[in-house]
């Protein structure tokens, strides 16, 4: 049998699979999955993706938040998933340092909520970062380090009810608001308002089950998802788990923006891979941030994802 015929048979059998089958395939460890058909934006296949032109804006946010000039960004849209936009790592080395430290040191502490609060792992005056990287209690630090799994900012996502509430809300960090406002302007979504964020902290054996992001009253607004650290396989399917899924690599600095009809598609993370590219060490610029030595050690074996949403509908002032 010829090679192209074998590939076509494999492709047709793959299309017959459902999201959960695709997820199970990429999750497996023995044997490891074949990654040949994972979409790789380091060498984009223009049979599957198309270029999107940036809405260039001369803005001080680029330098302020560690972004390369937006006119040089590589932006793509998947042809078979209209509205799914991919921005290939627009961050500088110092931008990686800034946001990784923000996620680890600042966004993990109160008044933001985390999974550590739910299990009463920390007392009211303790912070995960301080214990893991500023404590003399080595055993407790080693035990606590991998336990941080998520933090919520702004409107806090309720994992049980999937409902946002005015009574469960803290201020969104201004730098995260300004960053996403800038990203939205580049993509011509100038009305976007960052009102809630979930920071996910992945270890190398972590996964994120297939789900849709439908808790927000406003599901017409785009959803921004920013990755740092080790590489993820991102799986995105259709409006139900009965549809097959596409897989793509998400590397450090990459941004996924789910807009339009792609906003409510099933998606998940079946596997984390050790990265071959380390953009946080791409140049020899020394950081003035003394915390980077700890953050660098953490991110060498982990992945961080920031996803930012608009909760309220346009013109709506509160949920009530």
C-alpha positions, 0 to 999 in steps of 0.5 A: 500500500502506498504511503499517501493511501495509508495516511488517508486511511489514518485520516478518515479513521481519525475523523470518525473518532469523538472528542473523548477518543481524541483526548484519550489518544493524546493522553496515553503514556505507553505507547506515546501518541504519534504527534505527526498530525498536531498543528505546529505554528512554528511551521504552519500548514497553509492548507489548515491555517490562514494569516490574520493581519494585525490591527497595528497600534502604536501603543506604550503597552508593548514595551510596558508588558513585554511584548514585541512590536505588534506589526511583527506578530504572526497571527493565524486562524484555523480554516476549519474552526472559524474564529479560533485565532492563534498568536505565535509568542508575541512576548520578549524574554523580559515579558516572559519573566514579568508574567511568569513571576506575576502568576506565581508570586502575585496572582496566587495570593489573597485576595485572589482565590485558589484551590489551596483556600478550598482545602485550608492548606494555608492560614489566613496570613500565609502565601504559597510563594512565601512558603515555597521560596522564602521559608526555612521549612524545606519539607513543607515547601517541597510538599506545597510547591506542586499543590497550587493548581488554580487561582481566580481573579476578578469575578471568581468562577464557582467550580461547583455551580458554574455561576458568577456572583457579585458577592464573590468578586475582587479587583482585577489586576490593572496590568492584566486588564491593560494587556488584554485590552491591547491584545483586543485592539490588535485583533479589532475587538476594541469593546472587550473588558477583562472582568474575570481570569483563571490562572491554571498551574500545570505539572508535567503529568497534569491534564484538563478534561474537555469542557466548554466555557459557557458560565459567562452571561456574555459568551459573544465576547472573545476569550483570551488564553495565554500560555507560559512554560512547558508545551501543551497539546491543545485539543479543540472539537465541536459544540458537543463531545460527539465531534472530532477534534483538532490538536495543536501545540501551545508553546510558551508565550503563545496566545489562543483567542476563542471568538465567534462560533469557536467560543463554545467549542469543547476543548482541553489539554490531554498532555504536557510535553517538555519544551525544546524551545526556552524563550525565557532564556532566548537572550542574555539580558539579565533580569533585575527581578531577584525572584526570577531564580525561583520562577525559572526553577518552577517553570522548568517543570511546569506550565502556566495558563492565564485565561481572561474573560468578559463576564457582563454583557455590553452595557451591563453594570452588574450581574444583579 
